[in-house]
Amino acid sequence: MSPGQPSVAVLGTGIMGGPMAKNIAGAGLDTRVWNRTREKAEALGLPVAGSPAEAADGADIVLTMLAEGNAVESVMTEGGALEAMRDDAVWLQASTVGIAATERLSGLAEERRIAYVDAPVLGTKAPAEKGELTILASGPDAALDICEPVFDAIGAKTVRLGEAGGGTRLKLVTNTWLLSLLGDLAESVAFAERLGVEPERFLEAIDGPTGSPYAQMKGPMMIKRDFSTSFPLKLALKDLELVLEAADRHDARMPVAGATAESFRRAIDQGHGDEDMSAVFYASAE
Ligand SMILES: NC(=O)c1ccc[n+]([C@@H]2O[C@H](COP(=O)([O-])OP(=O)(O)OC[C@H]3O[C@@H](n4cnc5c(N)ncnc54)[C@H](OP(=O)(O)O)[C@@H]3O)[C@@H](O)[C@H]2O)c1
């Protein structure tokens, strides 16, 4: 532990929260963790709290990295974390929760007079493990300054985006691009196989200006049917639904995102929800 550095409570030690907590502790910050399934938290070798409230008590920063908005809300309210926080502590909300939940959560922080930082992240399991996430940070400057050592520990890049909510809006735009790209890639690989085109040749052909490094990363997983999870398909559908919810509120026409969400739903209905999101491949292939 480094003197003068903030102490951090990490609530949620799943695929992302676990390695983030390890990196925060590795940077010398006093770190304690809580997770609904306690064993996952224990596997990290860090101090484990028995409840969200116990973790939040006395921490300078409470970092939430949970599946979705309702989980964050219940951990912070029913779990007692918000009540237990010091008045000058910062709530660093990094889960992807969308616009409506961000408004709800920041409203809860405001009622409790706690500084709220909205900071979803870009990057998946491997960048989380390497401390190379991109942090889309928004909120009051003073609170962002307090969180800076955490951003440094978990990320390669932090982008400051003004008032809380700016991070979430950019995250939605990024996810629109990325998840539609993934759906399109899945369909193209499956189509290649249908046409008797070797899918490796397709990836080779687009390895240049017409392609994307993302296709080179996720395409081979589809070809090998290796869907070991970096980001669960069911959470990727949650992200697309947040995009569509925001589109609805802001009168944006998003036909591609809508069709992509249908493919994600189809693959989940076939039983692939806990596999990597590249298993959206099964929406187009047997
Ligand atoms: N994986 C990625 O590539 C990635 C990238 C960027 C952003 N994200 C976002 O990061 C967040 C976490 O994702 P992840 O990939 O780490 O998912 P994950 O491995 O499935 O972890 C989800 C976490 O939420 C907890 N949780 C779920 N429902 C809960 C509830 N009702 N009450 C209390 N805890 C609950 C889980 O606890 P249990 O362990 O008990 O189930 C676990 O700690 C999500 O918002 C996701 O969209 C993920």
The ligand as an ORCA input file, in Angstrom:
! r2SCAN-3c Opt
* xyz 0 1
  N     -15.915     -8.747    -20.762
  C     -15.744     -7.704    -21.565
  O     -15.135     -7.822    -22.636
  C     -16.258     -6.333    -21.208
  C     -15.678     -5.235    -21.837
  C     -16.112     -3.949    -21.509
  C     -17.140     -3.789    -20.587
  N     -17.720     -4.898    -20.000
  C     -18.793     -4.661    -19.026
  O     -18.263     -4.928    -17.738
  C     -19.290     -5.400    -16.869
  C     -18.859     -6.716    -16.248
  O     -18.714     -7.659    -17.304
  P     -17.862     -9.007    -17.176
  O     -17.424     -9.336    -18.536
  O     -16.860     -8.917    -16.057
  O     -19.032    -10.017    -16.789
  P     -19.061    -11.263    -15.803
  O     -17.773    -11.987    -15.772
  O     -20.300    -12.010    -16.173
  O     -19.263    -10.568    -14.379
  C     -20.478    -10.029    -13.986
  C     -20.363     -9.608    -12.538
  O     -21.634     -9.082    -12.097
  C     -22.053     -9.817    -10.940
  N     -23.507     -9.841    -10.882
  C     -24.363    -10.145    -11.898
  N     -25.628     -9.995    -11.477
  C     -25.572     -9.606    -10.179
  C     -26.561     -9.280     -9.208
  N     -27.853     -9.330     -9.491
  N     -26.129     -8.915     -7.979
  C     -24.820     -8.866     -7.679
  N     -23.827     -9.142     -8.564
  C     -24.215     -9.502     -9.796
  C     -21.427    -11.178    -11.095
  O     -21.405    -11.841     -9.862
  P     -21.264    -13.469     -9.827
  O     -19.800    -13.731     -9.980
  O     -21.804    -13.848     -8.500
  O     -22.087    -14.000    -10.976
  C     -20.038    -10.758    -11.580
  O     -19.270    -10.227    -10.530
  C     -20.556     -5.487    -17.736
  O     -21.328     -4.326    -17.580
  C     -19.996     -5.584    -19.142
  O     -20.924     -5.138    -20.119
  C     -17.281     -6.154    -20.272
*
